[in-house]
Amino acid sequence: MTDTPTPTPRVDPVRAKRAKVAKYTLLANRIGYLFFAVAIATFVIGFAISFNGAVSAIVIGCIIIGSVLLAPAIVLGYAVKAAERDDRERGL
């Protein structure tokens, strides 16, 4: 019986980088939507109890941070999905 080495699978550097980008866009999406949820919850609580300057600052800050995170994350997420779909269609 001879020991034949098993071939190691080749890792495509483009796909590896694409997977890394997809991971970070998913994280940015989750955090961005979390900031929007905090903004909505803070607005509702402030509206029900007492809407003051601090409540409005939290709401505005959360919306800005959420938008800054979500805008590029959504675009990059669609780009990664389109590139993967194109690779599948071309048989790569």
C-alpha positions in Angstrom: 0.0 0.0 0.0 1.4 3.3 -1.0 0.6 6.6 0.5 -0.6 8.9 -2.2 -0.8 12.5 -1.2 -4.2 14.0 -1.6 -4.2 17.1 -3.8 -4.9 20.3 -2.0 -7.7 22.4 -3.5 -6.6 25.6 -5.2 -7.9 28.7 -3.6 -8.8 31.4 -6.0 -7.5 34.7 -4.6 -10.3 36.7 -6.2 -13.0 34.5 -4.7 -11.3 34.5 -1.3 -11.2 38.3 -1.3 -14.9 38.3 -2.5 -15.8 36.1 0.4 -14.0 38.4 2.8 -15.8 41.5 1.4 -19.2 39.6 1.7 -18.4 38.8 5.3 -17.7 42.4 6.2 -20.8 43.7 4.2 -23.0 41.3 6.2 -21.5 42.6 9.4 -22.0 46.2 8.3 -25.6 45.5 7.3 -26.4 44.0 10.7 -24.8 46.9 12.6 -26.4 49.5 10.3 -29.9 48.1 10.7 -29.3 47.8 14.4 -28.6 51.5 14.5 -31.8 52.2 12.6 -33.7 50.0 15.1 -32.2 51.9 18.0 -33.2 55.2 16.3 -36.8 54.0 15.9 -37.0 52.7 19.4 -35.5 55.9 20.9 -38.0 58.0 18.8 -41.0 56.0 20.0 -39.9 56.0 23.6 -39.1 59.8 23.4 -42.5 60.4 21.8 -44.3 58.5 24.5 -42.4 59.9 27.5 -40.6 63.1 26.8 -39.1 64.2 23.5 -36.1 66.5 24.3 -32.7 67.4 22.8 -30.9 64.3 24.0 -33.5 62.0 22.4 -33.3 63.9 19.1 -29.5 63.8 19.2 -29.6 60.0 19.7 -32.1 59.5 16.9 -30.2 61.7 14.5 -26.8 60.2 15.4 -28.1 56.6 15.0 -29.6 57.5 11.6 -26.4 59.0 10.4 -24.2 56.2 11.6 -26.6 53.6 10.2 -26.7 55.3 6.8 -22.9 55.6 6.7 -22.7 51.9 7.3 -25.5 50.7 5.2 -24.9 52.7 2.0 -21.6 51.1 0.9 -22.5 47.7 2.5 -25.6 47.4 0.4 -23.8 48.4 -2.8 -20.9 46.1 -2.2 -23.2 43.2 -1.2 -25.0 43.5 -4.5 -21.7 43.7 -6.3 -20.4 40.5 -4.7 -23.7 38.7 -5.5 -23.5 39.8 -9.1 -19.9 38.7 -9.5 -20.7 35.3 -8.1 -23.7 34.9 -10.3 -21.6 35.9 -13.3 -18.9 33.4 -12.4 -21.6 30.6 -12.1 -23.1 31.6 -15.5 -19.7 31.4 -17.2 -18.9 28.1 -15.5 -16.0 29.3 -13.4 
